[in-house]
């Protein structure tokens, strides 16, 4: 799990080149979907929901090639925390509180 600082998931902040970081993570999505499909219906439903939310998060025409500014990092962390809270509320059995 990502390290937390000031209530935010700091391990998810773009301290590397966002384009490279996201590209590396996107490569594993099909594997995670297939794994969720083999498990419970709850896991499959959660995986599908999260998977469908990814495309709108990817900026057009491409992800930034530089690190995010401190302001962008803060906004990203706040948005991430907000989504995680919503997922925890909806999928409490799958995402217990830390």
Protein Blocks (a to p, Z undefined) as FASTA:
>chain_A
ZZdeehiafklpcfbcfklmmmmmmmmmmmmmmmmmmmcfklmmmmmmmmmmmmmmpccf
bdcfbdcdfklmmmmmmmmmmmmmmmmmmmmmlmccZZ
